[in-house]
């Protein structure tokens, strides 16, 4: 699943037709509980799920994982050059690092020539609107160009959650600086069947402004 809209890889085929995934080496970055890697394994791929959070990977183990789980920084991937055919990241890693180009360069390094990297993030335009599902979330309240990170702190002032804003132009430049060719930029529309509402996500907002941005990149 690429984002809250409900666009899944079976429908989108951004990594390629599901039947072509069999036997491919695929790296999931910012895997969390490795839901994407689990789906990839079911298609016959050979996934590796990577996350910086040991706790998330423990959750993946509890659910069940028949593939390697690696606890590591996405900016310092512990793999040899050209180890993977494909890489993917659904709302993982890239929004949470201050230097996304470093991650992109690392992914480029571990992909084989012709390899594809697909990653999804919150659509940058959402940063200009309040994170509310109702009408109050439809009025611009901040500058789209303000790149100040969103930070949550504990009682002692330590950052416990940090998310970085990049404009669409920033993301495109990052992809290119990472050595990739941008093949497609997908902005999923909110489907009529999805009536879910949680956090700032809702059919009301989703029908008017994009929520996710999916970047399809290739290593030439």
C-alpha positions, 0 to 999 in steps of 0.5 A: 500500500503506497499511502492512505488513499489506498493505492496498492501495488497490485493496481499500480505496478510501480515496481513492475508487473507482480509476476515479474517480481519472482526471484528479484532481490528487493530492499524495503527501506523504513520497513516498519513492521515489514508489511510491504516486504511480506507482500513482496515475499508472497509474490516470490521476490526475495525481500530484505526489510530495513528499519532503524527501529529495533522495536519495529523489527521486533513487531515484524518478527512477531507477525512473522517474517520469512526474510531478513530483517536489518536494523540500520540507518538508511543513510549508511546501508550495510550492503555491497554495491549492486545487491538489489534489483529493486527498492521501495519505501512507503512513507519510510525513512525519507521524510524523517532524515535531514539529508535525503540525498544521502539516502538516495545516493545509498539506494542508488549504490546498492541497486544494480544498473537498471534498478528501480526505486519507488518511494512515497511521502506525504504530498508537500502541499499538505504542509501548507494546510492544518492537519485536520480531516474536516473543513478546517483542514482546507484553508492555507495556514502556513507557507508551503516554502517554509522548510522548518521541520516539524518536531515533537519533544518530550517533557525534557525537551528531547526530540522524539519525532521529527519530520522534514518538509521538502517542496516538490521541486526539492524532491525532484532535485534530490532524486537527480542529485542522488543519481537517479532518473525520475520516471514518474511522479504519481499523485493518487486521487482519493477513491470513492470506496475509501470512506476512512477518516483518521488523523488529517486524512479524509475523503473530504480533503482527499477529493480536493488536495493530494495527500501522497506523492510517489516518486518512481526513480531508475538507475540508468 
